[in-house]
Structure formats: C-alpha cells, structure tokens
Amino acid sequence: MMAKNYYDILGVDKSASADEIKSAYRRLAKKYHPDVYATAPEKEKKEAEDKFKEIQYAYDVLSDPQKKAAFDQYGDENGPTMGGAGFNPFGQGGFSSSSGFGGFGDIFSDIFSAFSGGGSSSGGRAAANQPRQGDDIELETVLTFKEACFGCKKEVTYSRIEKCPTCGGTGAKGANGIKTCTKCGGRGRIVVQQRTMLGVMQTERVCDMCGGTGKIITDPCPDCKGKGRIRKQRKVTINIPAGVDNGQMLNQQNEGNAGYNGGPNGNLILVFRVKPHPLFTRRGNDLLFDLPITITQAVFGDTVEIPTLDKPVRFDIPAGTKNGTLFKVKGKGVKDLRRNAYGDMLVTVKIDIPKDISLKQRKELKQYFDELDKTATYDEVEKYKKKIRTLD
C-alpha cells in the first residue's frame, strides 16, 4: 500500500489533464501559502506549512511525465520495487515497445496497472460524488497607508457561489425530481470490461451518465437550473491586523465558494494593495522620511516638529548637521505583524539650498564664507584632499 495518494492530495481524478492538475495545484498553493497564515496561531501555521510542502511534492510528481507514469503504474514515483505490490515483470528488462512486440508493452501496462491500482484501486480515486471543499476566492483589497499600519475593520463586497436556498443544494424542484442513476445504480462509478491477451479485465470509472453523483435530476429546480448552486453577492466585515504590507494575504475561512456534495466552503483570500503615503515610505517595519531644512538650521541647529503616523513629535537638529545625515526616532515605525513591537522612523536630512537670493546677499555671503574658510575646519574636504594626494 502506498503512503500517499498524490491525486487525493490535489483533489483531482486520475484521468485529470495536465492543465487540471496545474489548476488544482495553484488553487491549493494559494490557499496554504505561508503568507496567508502569517497572522495565524503557531499550530495552524505549522499545519499549513506541512500541507503546502505536501501539495508541492504531489505536484512535482504529477507534473513530471516519468514520475507520474511510474506512480500510476506502481503506486510509487520511483518505479517498481522487487517484491512490492504492483511490480510489473514487463517493465524494465521485460517487453517494451522496441522489443519486437509492437504495442504489447502498453497492453501489459494496462493489465498490470489493474492489479497495482490503475483501475479500481485508490490510485486517483477522488470520486466525483465525495464531499469536496469549494473553490477559494481571491479578492484584492485596497488600504490606505494608515489602515495598513494601524489595522482596521473593512467591509468588503464580493460575488460567491452558494448552496441554492430553494432546493437546499439538491438541484431538484422537489423530492420526486431526483432519481437514482440507472447506469451505475447510485454508486457514481461503473465497471468497464477490457479484453486483453490474458482475458477480460475489469476496471472502475466515474459514471458518464451522472458524472459520479449517482443521481439524475429529472425535474430541475427553477432557480438554480438543476445545479444546486447559485451566485450571490455577499458583504462581510473583516478585521485587518495592524502591520499588514502591500501584497500580503489574509485568509478568511469558509467565506469562499460553496463546497461540492456537502463539502465545506472554500476560503476568501484577501490580497492587500496599500496606497502610497505623501510623506512616508515603508521598509519592513521602519518608516523612511526626508526632512528638508535650511542652511541656517544646518549650521546653527534647531528644534522642529516632524510628523509621525499618529501625532507630531519634537525633533532636534544638531548644529553642523550635514546633508544626508540619517537620524533614528525609536518606536515611531509600524507595528510588527506577529508581535507587540514597533519599528523606527528613519529621518534623512535634506539641506535646501536657496536659489532666489539677491546680488547683494550673494556678495555678503561670499565675503562671509571667504572669511570663514580661513579658520573653519571641513572634515570631508580634508579627507577628500588626502585621497587625491594618494593618487599621485
């Protein structure tokens, strides 16, 4: 017996096409992606992480033609093992399409896959009439910069598939409008006989008359037209935690599309798009802020008020501050999404050089700075001159 059934993990039938397998993988990968569970409890986060790895491995097997063929035939992506259930004596070293027997290799593969799980076994037996979780819905949600930083309650409206309230999800107008499928007898699967060189082999398949449900609707519900599901607008209020960032996702369980055959609803996955702020830029939990100051403030220093996310704070500009100097205001950044801690605000000073000064002012400034240059020390200028001298 195989430990894992990769078809069941991805929720697809063994007959699923490559596109169907890929679609199922993408849907589940989005659902269990670590970003979706960023704010979840540790236990739930660990379970989702394990599930995500399991989904990735299942897709790795089923998207690789060789691994998939080996799994379909032997129940193991690594091929047959001696003495293991499902060993095919007509595989490697036995008959093949190039051994002079034409297509006999395919015939033998079909025969032995029936013994090893290709037909009525659990290989790909995600029966269509089994309960299945509904599809997830991905919804882009726009937040202001402050909403993302502080958290908020957000009302969102979206369209989802729900169980038809008129028929209760049966798809029939009344109790007499639904009958047992005559072809499969209500099992949802039929036995197909195949004539081979070794006799008649039997395999099980999904019933093509009822689609695996085991039932036929003879008098469909007028509202859902026999589907048992209808599309409706839904409005929900979401609690968005403080500290979410652009592109992050939040999972709302059971708010997605209705399940199949009595299965649970899918999830609603919110993908956040955060509007830019006119003053602040975010880097992780830190806020970046450019503070323009005058030459006078840079030379003599000053105390000014600077904005933060909540209220202004006093900020000291030391005398002799250089252009591009970086200051840190502790704890005035964004709240960490996972713990009760805050980032910092990083203030970069930008000295604003005036352009509209008069000729008289230019002369006076020139005279003043010429006198200043005779006695003042310019550290950066001296460093530069030393480096230039080393080039000679």
VEXVEX-356047 format. One record per residue (C-alpha): x, z negated, y negated. Coordinates in nm, 3 decimals, padded with zeros to 5 digits. Each point is the difference from the previous one (the first is absolute). Layout:
BEGIN
node X->X | Z->Z | Y->Y $
...
***
This chain:
BEGIN
node X->00.000 | Z->00.000 | Y->00.000 $
node X->00.128 | Z->00.086 | Y->-00.345 $
node X->00.038 | Z->-00.274 | Y->-00.256 $
node X->-00.117 | Z->00.206 | Y->-00.295 $
node X->-00.255 | Z->00.277 | Y->-00.038 $
node X->00.109 | Z->00.191 | Y->-00.308 $
node X->-00.329 | Z->00.190 | Y->-00.025 $
node X->-00.193 | Z->-00.326 | Y->-00.017 $
node X->00.241 | Z->-00.136 | Y->-00.263 $
node X->-00.072 | Z->00.298 | Y->-00.226 $
node X->-00.370 | Z->00.005 | Y->00.096 $
node X->-00.003 | Z->00.361 | Y->00.121 $
node X->-00.095 | Z->00.176 | Y->00.320 $
node X->00.261 | Z->00.152 | Y->00.227 $
node X->-00.132 | Z->00.344 | Y->-00.090 $
node X->00.062 | Z->-00.059 | Y->-00.374 $
node X->00.190 | Z->00.272 | Y->-00.184 $
node X->00.330 | Z->-00.058 | Y->-00.182 $
node X->-00.186 | Z->-00.001 | Y->-00.333 $
node X->-00.251 | Z->-00.257 | Y->00.126 $
node X->00.284 | Z->-00.221 | Y->00.123 $
node X->00.178 | Z->00.031 | Y->-00.333 $
node X->-00.320 | Z->-00.076 | Y->-00.192 $
node X->-00.066 | Z->-00.312 | Y->00.211 $
node X->00.358 | Z->-00.115 | Y->-00.051 $
node X->-00.017 | Z->00.041 | Y->-00.378 $
node X->-00.330 | Z->-00.185 | Y->-00.021 $
node X->00.131 | Z->-00.296 | Y->00.203 $
node X->00.341 | Z->00.000 | Y->-00.170 $
node X->-00.171 | Z->-00.035 | Y->-00.338 $
node X->-00.223 | Z->-00.273 | Y->00.134 $
node X->00.282 | Z->-00.215 | Y->00.142 $
node X->00.274 | Z->00.089 | Y->-00.251 $
node X->00.198 | Z->-00.311 | Y->-00.112 $
node X->-00.093 | Z->00.064 | Y->-00.365 $
node X->-00.369 | Z->-00.042 | Y->00.088 $
node X->00.069 | Z->-00.350 | Y->00.137 $
node X->00.241 | Z->-00.107 | Y->-00.274 $
node X->-00.233 | Z->-00.282 | Y->-00.109 $
node X->-00.132 | Z->-00.090 | Y->00.345 $
node X->00.081 | Z->-00.326 | Y->00.187 $
node X->00.324 | Z->00.009 | Y->00.203 $
node X->-00.178 | Z->00.016 | Y->00.336 $
node X->-00.218 | Z->00.293 | Y->-00.105 $
node X->00.301 | Z->00.170 | Y->-00.160 $
node X->00.202 | Z->-00.036 | Y->00.325 $
node X->-00.286 | Z->00.137 | Y->00.211 $
node X->-00.032 | Z->00.301 | Y->-00.232 $
node X->00.376 | Z->00.059 | Y->00.013 $
node X->-00.003 | Z->-00.001 | Y->00.382 $
node X->-00.300 | Z->00.232 | Y->00.004 $
node X->00.171 | Z->00.235 | Y->-00.247 $
node X->00.307 | Z->00.022 | Y->00.227 $
node X->-00.223 | Z->00.061 | Y->00.304 $
node X->-00.181 | Z->00.283 | Y->-00.182 $
node X->00.328 | Z->00.158 | Y->-00.106 $
node X->00.135 | Z->-00.008 | Y->00.355 $
node X->-00.321 | Z->00.142 | Y->00.146 $
node X->00.012 | Z->00.288 | Y->-00.248 $
node X->00.369 | Z->00.056 | Y->00.074 $
node X->-00.092 | Z->00.056 | Y->00.366 $
node X->-00.314 | Z->00.208 | Y->-00.049 $
node X->00.147 | Z->00.221 | Y->-00.274 $
node X->00.298 | Z->00.094 | Y->00.218 $
node X->-00.107 | Z->00.274 | Y->00.246 $
node X->00.247 | Z->-00.109 | Y->00.269 $
node X->-00.078 | Z->-00.372 | Y->-00.024 $
node X->-00.373 | Z->00.072 | Y->-00.013 $
node X->00.018 | Z->00.221 | Y->00.309 $
node X->00.194 | Z->-00.267 | Y->00.188 $
node X->-00.246 | Z->-00.271 | Y->-00.106 $
node X->-00.302 | Z->00.212 | Y->00.094 $
node X->00.144 | Z->00.071 | Y->00.344 $
node X->00.176 | Z->-00.322 | Y->00.094 $
node X->-00.142 | Z->-00.264 | Y->-00.233 $
node X->00.350 | Z->-00.045 | Y->-00.146 $
node X->00.160 | Z->00.197 | Y->-00.282 $
node X->00.335 | Z->-00.020 | Y->00.180 $
node X->-00.131 | Z->00.193 | Y->00.299 $
node X->-00.035 | Z->-00.101 | Y->00.367 $
node X->00.178 | Z->-00.292 | Y->00.162 $
node X->00.072 | Z->-00.005 | Y->00.371 $
node X->-00.261 | Z->-00.195 | Y->00.186 $
node X->-00.218 | Z->-00.036 | Y->-00.308 $
node X->-00.368 | Z->00.089 | Y->00.006 $
node X->-00.030 | Z->00.353 | Y->-00.122 $
node X->00.336 | Z->00.135 | Y->00.125 $
node X->-00.031 | Z->00.378 | Y->00.027 $
node X->00.208 | Z->00.155 | Y->00.281 $
node X->-00.057 | Z->00.341 | Y->-00.159 $
node X->00.162 | Z->-00.095 | Y->-00.333 $
node X->00.376 | Z->00.002 | Y->-00.057 $
node X->00.176 | Z->00.137 | Y->00.306 $
node X->-00.326 | Z->00.122 | Y->00.153 $
node X->-00.208 | Z->00.310 | Y->-00.067 $
node X->00.000 | Z->00.137 | Y->-00.354 $
node X->-00.118 | Z->00.313 | Y->-00.172 $
node X->00.345 | Z->00.153 | Y->00.045 $
node X->00.032 | Z->-00.074 | Y->00.372 $
node X->-00.177 | Z->00.313 | Y->00.115 $
node X->-00.344 | Z->-00.156 | Y->00.039 $
node X->-00.136 | Z->00.130 | Y->-00.331 $
node X->-00.241 | Z->-00.254 | Y->-00.153 $
node X->-00.012 | Z->-00.232 | Y->00.302 $
node X->00.183 | Z->-00.267 | Y->-00.201 $
node X->-00.299 | Z->-00.029 | Y->-00.235 $
node X->-00.239 | Z->-00.018 | Y->00.294 $
node X->00.199 | Z->-00.279 | Y->00.162 $
node X->00.022 | Z->-00.181 | Y->-00.336 $
node X->-00.380 | Z->00.009 | Y->-00.029 $
node X->-00.040 | Z->-00.126 | Y->00.355 $
node X->00.241 | Z->-00.288 | Y->-00.029 $
node X->-00.114 | Z->-00.092 | Y->-00.350 $
node X->-00.336 | Z->-00.078 | Y->00.158 $
node X->00.176 | Z->-00.251 | Y->00.227 $
node X->00.216 | Z->-00.144 | Y->-00.279 $
node X->-00.265 | Z->-00.029 | Y->-00.272 $
node X->-00.054 | Z->00.344 | Y->-00.152 $
node X->-00.363 | Z->00.028 | Y->00.109 $
node X->-00.220 | Z->-00.302 | Y->00.042 $
node X->00.266 | Z->-00.264 | Y->-00.061 $
node X->00.061 | Z->-00.194 | Y->-00.318 $
node X->00.229 | Z->00.269 | Y->-00.142 $
node X->-00.185 | Z->00.102 | Y->-00.317 $
node X->-00.314 | Z->-00.178 | Y->00.098 $
node X->-00.122 | Z->-00.087 | Y->-00.344 $
node X->-00.354 | Z->00.087 | Y->00.105 $
node X->-00.219 | Z->00.142 | Y->-00.273 $
node X->-00.281 | Z->-00.248 | Y->00.067 $
node X->00.220 | Z->-00.307 | Y->-00.042 $
node X->-00.030 | Z->-00.202 | Y->-00.324 $
node X->00.256 | Z->00.118 | Y->-00.255 $
node X->00.091 | Z->-00.127 | Y->-00.344 $
node X->-00.116 | Z->00.212 | Y->-00.290 $
node X->00.233 | Z->00.201 | Y->-00.219 $
node X->00.183 | Z->-00.161 | Y->-00.290 $
node X->-00.066 | Z->00.101 | Y->-00.361 $
node X->00.288 | Z->00.031 | Y->-00.246 $
node X->-00.101 | Z->-00.055 | Y->-00.361 $
node X->00.222 | Z->00.032 | Y->-00.307 $
node X->-00.062 | Z->-00.291 | Y->-00.237 $
node X->00.123 | Z->00.011 | Y->-00.361 $
node X->00.122 | Z->-00.327 | Y->-00.155 $
node X->00.124 | Z->-00.084 | Y->-00.345 $
node X->00.351 | Z->-00.142 | Y->-00.022 $
node X->-00.136 | Z->-00.350 | Y->-00.064 $
node X->-00.254 | Z->00.020 | Y->00.283 $
node X->00.282 | Z->00.080 | Y->00.241 $
node X->00.219 | Z->-00.282 | Y->-00.132 $
node X->-00.265 | Z->-00.273 | Y->-00.023 $
node X->-00.241 | Z->00.109 | Y->00.273 $
node X->-00.369 | Z->00.060 | Y->-00.057 $
node X->-00.340 | Z->00.063 | Y->00.153 $
node X->-00.073 | Z->00.370 | Y->00.019 $
node X->-00.334 | Z->00.160 | Y->00.079 $
node X->00.046 | Z->00.327 | Y->00.188 $
node X->-00.259 | Z->00.256 | Y->00.104 $
node X->00.062 | Z->00.241 | Y->00.284 $
node X->-00.177 | Z->00.204 | Y->00.266 $
node X->00.007 | Z->-00.104 | Y->00.365 $
node X->-00.176 | Z->00.078 | Y->00.328 $
node X->-00.239 | Z->-00.274 | Y->00.116 $
node X->-00.222 | Z->-00.055 | Y->00.300 $
node X->-00.334 | Z->00.164 | Y->-00.065 $
node X->-00.248 | Z->-00.278 | Y->-00.091 $
node X->-00.298 | Z->00.207 | Y->00.110 $
node X->00.100 | Z->00.047 | Y->00.364 $
node X->00.248 | Z->-00.287 | Y->00.026 $
node X->00.278 | Z->00.242 | Y->00.084 $
node X->-00.163 | Z->00.151 | Y->00.309 $
node X->-00.063 | Z->00.337 | Y->-00.166 $
node X->-00.349 | Z->00.016 | Y->00.153 $
node X->-00.335 | Z->-00.019 | Y->-00.179 $
node X->-00.128 | Z->-00.257 | Y->00.247 $
node X->00.070 | Z->-00.156 | Y->00.338 $
node X->-00.145 | Z->00.304 | Y->00.176 $
node X->00.218 | Z->00.242 | Y->-00.196 $
node X->00.313 | Z->-00.070 | Y->00.200 $
node X->00.053 | Z->00.086 | Y->00.366 $
node X->00.272 | Z->-00.050 | Y->00.256 $
node X->00.222 | Z->00.306 | Y->00.033 $
node X->-00.102 | Z->00.189 | Y->00.312 $
node X->00.342 | Z->00.155 | Y->00.051 $
node X->00.207 | Z->-00.320 | Y->00.018 $
node X->-00.279 | Z->-00.245 | Y->00.085 $
node X->00.084 | Z->-00.213 | Y->-00.302 $
node X->00.367 | Z->-00.053 | Y->00.091 $
node X->00.135 | Z->00.220 | Y->-00.277 $
node X->00.245 | Z->00.159 | Y->00.245 $
node X->-00.037 | Z->00.263 | Y->00.269 $
node X->00.195 | Z->00.078 | Y->00.316 $
node X->00.151 | Z->00.347 | Y->00.009 $
node X->00.119 | Z->00.155 | Y->00.325 $
node X->00.310 | Z->00.215 | Y->00.005 $
node X->00.102 | Z->00.214 | Y->00.296 $
node X->00.373 | Z->-00.016 | Y->00.071 $
node X->00.239 | Z->00.095 | Y->00.281 $
node X->-00.043 | Z->-00.344 | Y->00.151 $
node X->-00.376 | Z->00.001 | Y->-00.017 $
node X->-00.264 | Z->-00.101 | Y->-00.252 $
node X->00.111 | Z->-00.255 | Y->-00.259 $
node X->-00.233 | Z->-00.200 | Y->-00.223 $
node X->00.066 | Z->-00.102 | Y->-00.359 $
node X->-00.209 | Z->-00.178 | Y->-00.262 $
node X->-00.070 | Z->00.139 | Y->-00.346 $
node X->-00.215 | Z->-00.084 | Y->-00.301 $
node X->-00.349 | Z->00.140 | Y->00.046 $
node X->-00.038 | Z->00.317 | Y->-00.202 $
node X->-00.377 | Z->-00.038 | Y->-00.032 $
node X->-00.019 | Z->-00.344 | Y->-00.164 $
node X->00.353 | Z->-00.015 | Y->-00.141 $
node X->00.076 | Z->-00.313 | Y->00.199 $
node X->-00.286 | Z->-00.214 | Y->-00.134 $
node X->-00.205 | Z->00.017 | Y->00.320 $
node X->-00.313 | Z->00.067 | Y->-00.205 $
node X->-00.190 | Z->00.299 | Y->-00.136 $
node X->-00.211 | Z->-00.029 | Y->-00.316 $
node X->-00.324 | Z->00.191 | Y->00.048 $
node X->-00.178 | Z->-00.118 | Y->-00.316 $
node X->00.259 | Z->-00.057 | Y->-00.276 $
node X->-00.035 | Z->-00.246 | Y->-00.286 $
node X->-00.121 | Z->00.185 | Y->-00.312 $
node X->00.240 | Z->-00.187 | Y->-00.230 $
node X->00.331 | Z->00.040 | Y->00.183 $
node X->-00.097 | Z->00.317 | Y->00.193 $
node X->00.097 | Z->-00.157 | Y->00.331 $
node X->00.347 | Z->-00.111 | Y->-00.103 $
node X->-00.078 | Z->-00.372 | Y->-00.023 $
node X->00.213 | Z->-00.022 | Y->-00.316 $
node X->-00.063 | Z->00.080 | Y->-00.365 $
node X->00.218 | Z->00.014 | Y->-00.311 $
node X->-00.077 | Z->-00.256 | Y->-00.272 $
node X->00.149 | Z->-00.123 | Y->-00.325 $
node X->00.140 | Z->-00.353 | Y->00.019 $
node X->00.109 | Z->-00.236 | Y->-00.275 $
node X->00.232 | Z->-00.294 | Y->00.075 $
node X->00.196 | Z->-00.251 | Y->-00.208 $
node X->00.365 | Z->-00.031 | Y->00.100 $
node X->00.227 | Z->-00.296 | Y->-00.075 $
node X->00.332 | Z->00.159 | Y->-00.097 $
node X->00.294 | Z->-00.243 | Y->00.021 $
node X->00.246 | Z->-00.046 | Y->-00.286 $
node X->00.318 | Z->00.203 | Y->00.029 $
node X->-00.118 | Z->00.322 | Y->00.164 $
node X->00.204 | Z->00.305 | Y->-00.095 $
node X->-00.054 | Z->00.372 | Y->-00.032 $
node X->-00.051 | Z->00.168 | Y->00.339 $
node X->-00.061 | Z->-00.322 | Y->00.194 $
node X->-00.302 | Z->-00.028 | Y->00.229 $
node X->-00.258 | Z->-00.269 | Y->00.069 $
node X->-00.202 | Z->-00.007 | Y->00.321 $
node X->-00.369 | Z->-00.102 | Y->-00.005 $
node X->-00.108 | Z->-00.045 | Y->00.360 $
node X->-00.330 | Z->00.141 | Y->00.126 $
node X->-00.078 | Z->00.172 | Y->-00.332 $
node X->00.075 | Z->00.350 | Y->00.134 $
node X->-00.214 | Z->00.246 | Y->00.194 $
node X->-00.237 | Z->-00.118 | Y->00.274 $
node X->00.137 | Z->-00.025 | Y->00.353 $
node X->-00.087 | Z->00.224 | Y->00.291 $
node X->-00.226 | Z->-00.114 | Y->00.284 $
node X->-00.035 | Z->-00.351 | Y->-00.137 $
node X->00.367 | Z->-00.038 | Y->-00.096 $
node X->00.107 | Z->-00.187 | Y->-00.316 $
node X->00.027 | Z->00.158 | Y->-00.343 $
node X->00.326 | Z->00.145 | Y->-00.119 $
node X->00.183 | Z->-00.146 | Y->-00.298 $
node X->00.005 | Z->00.079 | Y->-00.370 $
node X->00.358 | Z->00.050 | Y->-00.118 $
node X->00.054 | Z->-00.025 | Y->-00.374 $
node X->00.301 | Z->00.187 | Y->-00.137 $
node X->00.094 | Z->-00.130 | Y->-00.344 $
node X->00.096 | Z->00.218 | Y->-00.295 $
node X->00.119 | Z->-00.215 | Y->-00.290 $
node X->-00.023 | Z->00.133 | Y->-00.355 $
node X->00.322 | Z->-00.020 | Y->-00.205 $
node X->00.038 | Z->-00.268 | Y->-00.270 $
node X->00.090 | Z->00.102 | Y->-00.358 $
node X->00.281 | Z->-00.259 | Y->-00.020 $
node X->00.096 | Z->-00.120 | Y->00.348 $
node X->00.149 | Z->00.174 | Y->00.301 $
node X->-00.009 | Z->-00.168 | Y->00.339 $
node X->00.294 | Z->-00.028 | Y->00.240 $
node X->-00.104 | Z->-00.203 | Y->00.300 $
node X->-00.120 | Z->-00.331 | Y->-00.144 $
node X->00.203 | Z->00.037 | Y->-00.320 $
node X->-00.125 | Z->00.144 | Y->-00.327 $
node X->00.226 | Z->00.224 | Y->-00.207 $
node X->-00.048 | Z->-00.009 | Y->-00.377 $
node X->00.192 | Z->00.176 | Y->-00.281 $
node X->00.021 | Z->-00.206 | Y->-00.321 $
node X->00.088 | Z->00.197 | Y->-00.316 $
node X->00.186 | Z->-00.202 | Y->-00.265 $
node X->00.160 | Z->00.073 | Y->-00.338 $
node X->00.373 | Z->00.005 | Y->-00.080 $
node X->-00.051 | Z->-00.316 | Y->-00.203 $
node X->-00.158 | Z->-00.180 | Y->00.297 $
node X->00.280 | Z->00.119 | Y->00.227 $
node X->00.274 | Z->-00.120 | Y->-00.236 $
node X->-00.149 | Z->-00.329 | Y->-00.121 $
node X->-00.235 | Z->-00.085 | Y->00.285 $
node X->-00.369 | Z->-00.082 | Y->-00.021 $
node X->-00.295 | Z->-00.163 | Y->00.175 $
node X->-00.290 | Z->00.231 | Y->00.078 $
node X->-00.321 | Z->00.002 | Y->00.202 $
node X->-00.010 | Z->00.232 | Y->00.297 $
node X->-00.304 | Z->00.091 | Y->00.213 $
node X->-00.038 | Z->-00.102 | Y->00.365 $
node X->-00.277 | Z->00.066 | Y->00.250 $
node X->-00.202 | Z->-00.299 | Y->-00.123 $
node X->00.107 | Z->-00.123 | Y->-00.347 $
node X->00.293 | Z->00.055 | Y->-00.240 $
node X->00.312 | Z->-00.220 | Y->00.028 $
node X->00.280 | Z->-00.079 | Y->-00.247 $
node X->00.322 | Z->00.186 | Y->00.068 $
node X->00.342 | Z->-00.072 | Y->-00.154 $
node X->00.225 | Z->00.292 | Y->-00.091 $
node X->00.357 | Z->-00.135 | Y->-00.021 $
node X->00.219 | Z->00.104 | Y->-00.294 $
node X->00.225 | Z->00.291 | Y->00.093 $
node X->-00.236 | Z->00.143 | Y->00.262 $
node X->00.112 | Z->00.344 | Y->00.117 $
node X->-00.221 | Z->00.298 | Y->00.067 $
node X->-00.114 | Z->00.007 | Y->00.365 $
node X->00.053 | Z->-00.373 | Y->00.058 $
node X->-00.225 | Z->-00.124 | Y->00.283 $
node X->-00.174 | Z->-00.337 | Y->-00.023 $
node X->-00.205 | Z->-00.173 | Y->00.269 $
node X->-00.319 | Z->-00.196 | Y->-00.070 $
node X->-00.054 | Z->-00.206 | Y->00.316 $
node X->-00.337 | Z->-00.005 | Y->00.173 $
node X->-00.170 | Z->00.250 | Y->-00.230 $
node X->-00.020 | Z->00.279 | Y->00.255 $
node X->-00.258 | Z->00.081 | Y->00.269 $
node X->-00.125 | Z->-00.241 | Y->00.267 $
node X->00.142 | Z->00.061 | Y->00.344 $
node X->-00.263 | Z->00.142 | Y->00.233 $
node X->00.093 | Z->-00.227 | Y->00.292 $
node X->00.105 | Z->-00.330 | Y->-00.161 $
node X->-00.060 | Z->-00.210 | Y->-00.308 $
node X->00.296 | Z->00.126 | Y->-00.202 $
node X->00.045 | Z->00.223 | Y->-00.303 $
node X->00.253 | Z->00.260 | Y->-00.101 $
node X->00.178 | Z->00.008 | Y->-00.336 $
node X->-00.033 | Z->00.205 | Y->-00.316 $
node X->00.316 | Z->00.198 | Y->-00.073 $
node X->00.036 | Z->00.071 | Y->-00.373 $
node X->00.235 | Z->00.279 | Y->-00.109 $
node X->00.094 | Z->-00.001 | Y->-00.368 $
node X->-00.012 | Z->00.335 | Y->-00.180 $
node X->00.157 | Z->-00.003 | Y->-00.349 $
node X->-00.197 | Z->00.228 | Y->-00.228 $
node X->00.228 | Z->00.179 | Y->-00.249 $
node X->-00.180 | Z->00.084 | Y->-00.328 $
node X->00.010 | Z->00.362 | Y->-00.113 $
node X->-00.179 | Z->-00.004 | Y->-00.336 $
node X->00.252 | Z->-00.195 | Y->-00.211 $
node X->00.086 | Z->00.100 | Y->-00.354 $
node X->00.335 | Z->00.134 | Y->-00.118 $
node X->00.063 | Z->-00.322 | Y->-00.190 $
node X->-00.069 | Z->-00.208 | Y->00.312 $
node X->00.232 | Z->00.220 | Y->00.203 $
node X->00.283 | Z->-00.053 | Y->-00.250 $
node X->-00.049 | Z->-00.375 | Y->-00.008 $
node X->-00.018 | Z->-00.024 | Y->00.378 $
node X->00.310 | Z->00.216 | Y->00.038 $
node X->00.193 | Z->-00.218 | Y->-00.238 $
node X->-00.119 | Z->-00.314 | Y->00.175 $
node X->00.086 | Z->00.120 | Y->00.350 $
node X->00.340 | Z->00.132 | Y->-00.111 $
node X->00.084 | Z->-00.350 | Y->-00.119 $
node X->-00.145 | Z->-00.147 | Y->00.320 $
node X->00.209 | Z->00.226 | Y->00.222 $
node X->00.319 | Z->-00.142 | Y->-00.152 $
node X->-00.068 | Z->-00.348 | Y->00.134 $
node X->-00.264 | Z->00.030 | Y->00.273 $
node X->00.079 | Z->00.026 | Y->00.372 $
node X->-00.178 | Z->00.267 | Y->00.203 $
node X->00.046 | Z->-00.088 | Y->00.368 $
node X->-00.137 | Z->00.323 | Y->00.143 $
node X->00.200 | Z->00.216 | Y->-00.242 $
node X->00.322 | Z->-00.183 | Y->00.092 $
node X->-00.073 | Z->00.044 | Y->00.374 $
node X->-00.057 | Z->00.369 | Y->-00.056 $
node X->00.327 | Z->00.041 | Y->-00.192 $
node X->00.195 | Z->-00.171 | Y->00.279 $
node X->-00.151 | Z->00.234 | Y->00.260 $
node X->00.090 | Z->00.303 | Y->-00.215 $
node X->00.362 | Z->-00.121 | Y->-00.027 $
node X->00.027 | Z->-00.023 | Y->00.380 $
node X->-00.077 | Z->00.371 | Y->00.023 $
node X->00.323 | Z->00.095 | Y->-00.187 $
***
